Amino acid sequence: MKYYIIAGEASGDLHGSNLMKAIYKEDPNASIRFWGGDLMQNAGGTLVKHYRDLAFMGFLEVVLNLKTILNNIKFCKSDIQAFQPDVIIFIDYPGFNMRIATWAKERNIPTHYYISPQIWAWKENRIKAIKRDVDYMYVILPFEKDFYEEKHHFLVSFVGHPLIDAINNRKKVDRATFILENKLTEKPIIALLPGSRKQEITKMLSGMLSIVKDFQDYQFVIAGAPSQDFSFYEPFLKKENVHFISNRTYDLLEVAQAALVTSGTATLETALFKVPEVVCYKGSWVSYQIAKRIITLKYISLVNLIMDKEVVKELIQDDFNSRQLKTELNKILQGTERAKMIENYNILEEKLGGVGASEKTAHLIVSSIKK
């Protein structure tokens, strides 16, 4: 069978790679062509476009890069036509993927969506297009099944969260070895996860590093995104007690005492590693003003959304400042706040449905096209 997979971000690359491995187990003769990244490329198949050429953050950035986005959509359609897949699998990335889904549905190409667009957060009216253009939807958050089935009468499959698989299946790291390999000190580690796109990294790191001088007994380690070169991070490494590692975020989280994390999938990854965290976000003024008028959620982090309460502190926009960052980080480095957060993390993991998301999804996809 022929599979065409579209993932447009780093998290999609991770989940896409594990899904591809599971598809190859279900269908050893599978031919896979995909948009994704290095992890998917390592899993096999043919890479069409890398996600680093696709990711534009915020409303203003999308408008400024509209020509490039439209050209990518046009190219994607022609590439699918040439490949003639038995199924298209979309992984999140809704702005792009929903346009391709509409086009594919008109041509009777089966459409499967793995990791739902977050229409429960904003653009809920996308449900009309999803019901029209998506044949099968696989959701990874427990509340999404109720959202789709009870509120919108659209059947979906809850497969559990693939991050659990990604974390459980990885090779564990030895702290002493990790410190030696990365030329770190013996001080406890505070991990900095500033995101994967240049605009957000620049904005977030400037704030995160503003409190380094207040925590001399710790070392700060920046998690470099695989899509960015070391030269981009160099200006941030001039402060004493600040280190850098690239493409080893999970290893870093395994040995970290606490973390400052830009909102997104990384907040959930940090929680599953049982690392106490402070969630941070600061966008452009224009993007933030638009977003706060559209998004009505109580929280921005997946941890708090899944638990439906404040488990981790969220410092958003003007609240993301040195004073509050210092206060909240102190709270989670020791004492009752730290213990309470880790206890909530254990409950969170139970809610996410256990292991096997990639295998369940691959089995459902392969079974549907073999009918």
Secondary structure, DSSP 8 states (H G I E B T S, - for coil): -EEEEEE-SHHHHHHHHHHHHHHHHH-TT-EEEEEE-HHHHHHSSEEEEEGGGT---HHHHHHHTHHHHHHHHHHHHHHHHHH--SEEEEES-HHHHHHHHHHHHHTT--EEEES---TTTS-GGGHHHHHHH-SEEEE-SHHHHHIIIIIH----EE---HHHHHHHTS----HHHHHHHTT--SS-EEEEE--SSHHHHHHHHHHHGGGGGG-TTSEEEEEE-TTS-HHHHGGGG-STTEEEEES-HHHHHHH-SEEEEESSHHHHHHHHTT--EEEEE---HHHHHHHHHH---S-SSHHHHHHTS-SSEEEEGGG-SHHHHHHHHHHHHSSHHHHHHHHHHHHHHHHTT-S-HHHHHHHHHHHHHH-
